[in-house]
Amino acid sequence: MNVVKLELAPGLGRHLRAGHPWVFRKALDKVPKIPPGSVVDLAENGKFVARGYFDPHSAIAVRVLTRNPRQNIDAAFFAQRVKQALAERRSLIDLTDTDSFRLLHGEGDGLPGVVVDLYGRYAVMKLYSAGLTPYRGLIVEALKAAVPDLKGILGRDEVGRDDAEEDEGRGTGRMLWGEKAPEVLEILERGAKFGVDAWRGQKTGFFLDQRENRYLIRRLAKGRDVLNCFCFSGGFSVNAALGGAKSVFSVDLDPDAIALARENFTRNGLPAEKHDFLAADVFKLLASFREEGRTFDMIILDPPAFAKSQKAVQAAIDGYASLNRQALGLLRPGGLLATASCSARVGADDFMGAVKEAAFKAGVDLAMVEERYQPPDHPIRLQFPEGRYLKFYVMVAV
């Protein structure tokens, strides 16, 4: 294993020794001209601190893989990390009625930039750094060894690949190994069936981090008129209907997502024709419902990330406040607001502050009944607070 040695700027070694996995370009004394994926040893005053891989195209120049100088970055390394992650999932998640979960969660599993979701017997992998390109094959082999009943592995890279063909768009799917995945994968989650568009859908095709929250909605929805905003493929909607909701109104801007949501009702033996599905702008729909005087017993807000950069944080907080205020204007007394944020840059306190502001402006008193964060298959290393992104609150209008 050829290793390039890099000297850190003074004082930064402690940060890495404590367990943080990122090294920004400005933290390096000199930035070398080496290929993506080169193994580098980070040193402070000549003393070894950590070992990682290099990405010349990112502001995060090095992502740390190990703090053990005797550990090689090879096939055995990736095999061990995948095996360990799988063992943790099997010990922490109830899989009796579920066949899908996040198998690798990047920094949380000691493999920064690597995300793998398991959908039944297919794995979908996303690589978030060009520096991972040389290791794609090793990760594929590690997955095959750890999950011997896999049918295939689908690649959905987030960054441009060094080996990509011109007609392969960013983030589009391609088979990395095995039997070609169907256009729509069918999975089982807490006894419910869902179709997943792993080839073209958002992220890897489904949002597995909301699994337990969807199940919670199933328990709370009985007898309620439910509005599910940003419904995507209907995860919360299906669970609300399975829980005995009186009616479910599902809205999303993407007509393909709405079509899949409707199909997911049918998959679960639910009469889709008795519920509403609409491809529309959520903000405009909320405003029109307010004008009509239409109200609901439960409103679910699970929008995409509002803050894509640090500069966008304040605008995101304002956006959450506005969205929740509009929703609260439609919530009946005694109704439930289930509101979520997946913006890592918007912390829990800021998100809660936005909801408080929304309640104040809407003239609604709220009481917290459930406060949740990421499930165990999306682990957060304590020294990597950037990995804490999901907030999910259920509140009752008192």
N, C-alpha and C positions, 0 to 999 in steps of 0.2 A: 504494500500500500504506500503510494507516494503521498507525502504530506508536506504542505507548504506552511511555513511558520510565519505568523503575523503578530506584530507587537500592538498591544492595546494602548490607547491614550492613558496617561497616569490616573489612577484612582478608580478605574472601571472594573478591575478584576473582582472586587468584592461583590459587585452586582451579579456577575456570572457565577461566582462560587456559591452564592445564595440560592441559585437555581433558575435565574431568568434566562430564557433561551434565545434572545435576540441581541445582535450586535449591529448597530447602524454604521453606515459608511464613515460618518464623522467621528466615530469612536476608534477608528483604526489610525495608527500612526502613518501608515502608507497603504494605499489601495493597489493591490497587484493586478497585473494583466494576465489572468489565468482563466481557463474555461469554466463555464457553469458546472457546478457539482464537484469541483475540486475539493478534496479533503484538506482542511486547514486546522492547524493547532494555534490557539490563541494564547499569548503569553503576556505576562506583566513583569517588567524588569527581567526578562529572560526566563521566567519561571512559568511552567505550564499551568493553564487555568482551565481550558475546555477544548473540545474537538467538535468541529461541525462541518457543514458544507457551504460553499461559496456561491453567491448569486450576484453577478456583475450588473444585472438589469434592475435590481431592486434597491430601495433605500435601506432595507435590511440586508446588509452585505453578507452576514454569516448567521445561520441558524444552528444552534448548538444541539448536538446529538448525544454527547456523553461528556462527563467530567472525569472519566477514568482514562488515564494516559495509556493503559495497557489494552484498551478495548478497540479492536479494529472495526472499521466501517465496511462490513462485507456481508455476504449472504447470511451467515450465522447471526449477525447483529440484527438484521431485519426480521429473520425468522423468530428470534427470541422476543422481539418487541410485539410482533403480531400475536404470537402464542400467548404472551402475558395479557395483552388487551382482551383477547377472546375469553380467557379464563376468568378475568374480572367481570366481563359481561354475564357470563353464565352463572356466576355466583351472586350477582347483584340484581339481575332482572328476572322477573317471573315470565318465563317463556312458554308456559303451558298452553296459552292461547294466542301467542304472538310469534311470528317467524321473521321479524324484521327489526333491526337495531343498528346503531352506529358502531361499527367494529373498530375504526381508528379515528380518533379525534385530535389529530395534529399534536400541538404542544402538550395537550392533556395526557397523551400517551407516549410522550418522549420522541415523537416523530413530527417535528414542526413542518407544517405545510402539507401534510398528508391527511386526506379525509377519505374514508371508505365506509359506505353504507351497505349493509347486507339486506337485500330484499328477497326473502325466501332462499332460493338456491342460486341467485345471481348477486354478484358484488358490483357496486358502482364506485369508481375511484376518481377523486379530483385531486390534482396536484396544484398547489397555489404558489409554486416557485419554479422558475426555469432551472434552478440549481438541482431540482429533483429528477430532471430528465434522464441522467445516466443511471438512476436507481430504479426506474419504472419496472424493468424486467425482474429485478431482485424482489421488489415488493409483490409483484404478481406471483412469483414462485413461492414466496412466504405465505401468501393467501391460499394458494392451492394446497400447500402442505398442512396448513392449520385447519382448513375447512375442506376435507376430502370429498364431500358430497356436492361441492360447487359445480354448477353447470357451465358458468361462464363469468367473465369479468369484463365490464364495460368501462371505458375511459371517458371522463368528462373534464379535461384539463381546464383550469381557470385562466392560465397564462398561455401565451403562444409557445408552441413546442418547437424545438430546434429541428425536429424530424417531421414536421407537419407538411402535408401536401398543400398546394395552393388552394385547392377547392375545399379544404377542410376549415370550416369557420371556427372561430374561438368558442370554446365551451361545447361544441357539438360532440355527440357520442360516437365512439368507434369501439368495436370489439378488440380487446387486448388478448383474450384467450377464450377458447371453449366454444360452446354452442351459441349461435346468435340469439340474443335476447329478443323476445317478442316486442312488438310495438308498444304494448301496454302490459306491464307485469302485474299479476294479481298477488296481493299480499294479505296476511292475516294480522290484525292488530287488536288485541283485547277482544277477540271473537268477531270483530267486524272485518269485512272484506273491502279492500281498496284497490283500484287500478292506479298504477304508477307509470307515468311517462318518463322513464329513465333516460330516453334518448334526447328529448328536447325540453323537458319540464324544468322548472326553476331548481337551482342547485343540483341535487342528484335525482330530482323527480318528486320528492315528498319531504315533509318537514317532520322527521322522526323525533325531534326534540320536544314536540308538543304531545307526544303519545299519552302520557299520564294526565295531561290537562284536558285532552279530548275525552278521556274516560271520566274525568271529573264532571265535565259538562253533561255526559250521559246520565249521571246520577242526579244532577240538579235541574234538568230540563222538563221534568214531568209536568204536563198540564199547562205549559207556558207557550206564548207566542214568541218565537225566537227570530232575531235578525242577526245574521252572520255576515259581517263586513270583511272584505278581502278574503273571501272564502276559499280561494284557490280550487282544489279538487274536492272540496266539501268534507274535509276531515271532521271539523266541529259540527257541521250540519248533519251528517250521517249519525253521529253520536247523539246529538240532540233528539233526532227523530227516533232512534233506537231507545232512548230514554223516555219516550212517551210525550214529546212536545206536541202541543195542539197544532202548531203550524211552524214551518221553518222557511224563512226568506233568505236566500243565498245570493250575494252580489259580489262580483269581481269584474275588473276591467277587461280581463282576458276571456274572450268567447270560447276558446279551446278549454280553458279551465272550467268554465261553467258547464260545457258539454260533458266533461269528465265527471264533474260533481253530480250531474243528473244520472249518469251511468252508474255511479257509485251507490246512489239510492237503490236503483234496480238490482245491483249486485247483492244487496242486503235484504231483498224482498220488501222494500219500502215503496209505497205508491208515489212515484215522483210527481204525478199529475195533481196530487193533493197539496203540493208545496210550490213555492215560487223560486225561480232561478232567473237572474238577470245579469247580462253583461253591461255594466255601466260604471261611471265614475262615482265612487262612494260618497265623496263630499257633496256632489250635486244631488245625489239621491237622498241623503240625509236632509238637505235643505228642502227638497220637494216634499218629503214626508212631514217635515215641520209645518209647511204651508197647508198640507192636507189635514193636519191634526192626527196623523196616524201614530200609534204608540205600540210598545212591545213590553213583554214581561222579562225578557232577557236579551241583551245586546252583546255581541262578541266582536271585539276589535283586535285583529291580528295583522297589522299592516306590515309591509316590507320595511327594511331598515330605513329610517329617515335621515340618518347621519352617515354618509359615505366617506366623510373626511372630518378632521378636527375643526376645520373652518365652518362646517355645517351644523355643529352641535347646537348652538343657540337657536338656529332656525328649526332644527329638529324638535327641540323642547317646546318651542312655540307651536309647532305643528301637532305634537301630541296633545297639548292643551286645547287647541282648536278642535281637533277630532273628537276628543272625549267630551268637550262642552256640547258639541252638536249632538252626539249620541245621548247624552244625559237629558237633553231636551225632549227626547222621544221615549224615555224610560218611565214606566208607570210606577207609582208608589209601591214599595215592597219588591220592585223588580231588581234583577241582578245585572250588573255590568262586569263582564269578563274582559279585561284589557291587557294587552301584551306589548312589549317592546323587544325587538331583537337587535337594537343598535348598541353595539359594544361600547361606543364612545359616550353614550348617554347612560350614566350610572343610575343605580336604583333610587338614590335620593333625588336626583334631578327628575326622573320619570315620575316618582311619587309626587314631587312638587308640581309637575304639570297636571296631574290628575286632580290634586287639591285645588289648583287654580281653576280648572274646568268646573269642578263641583261648586265652587264659590260663585263663579259667573253664571252658572246655570241655576243657582238657587236650590241645589239639591244637597241634602246631608247624606253622606256615605259612611258605611261601617265596613271595615275589612272582614271578610269571612274566610278567605284563602289567600296565602302569599307563597308563591312558588318560584323556583329558579330552574336550573338545568337538571335533567335526569342523570342517573349514574353512567349512562353510556356517552355522556358529553362532559367528561371530568374536567375540573379546573385545578391546575397546579397552584398551590398557595402563593408561590413566588411569581405567578404570571396572571396578575389581575386583569390583563387585557382579554383573557379567555372567558371572563364572566360577562355574558351578553344577554341571556334571556331573562326577562322579568314577566311574571304572569300573576295578575291580581284579580280576585273576584270580590266584588263589593255589593252590598245591598243598599238600596235607597230607603232610608229609614224615615 
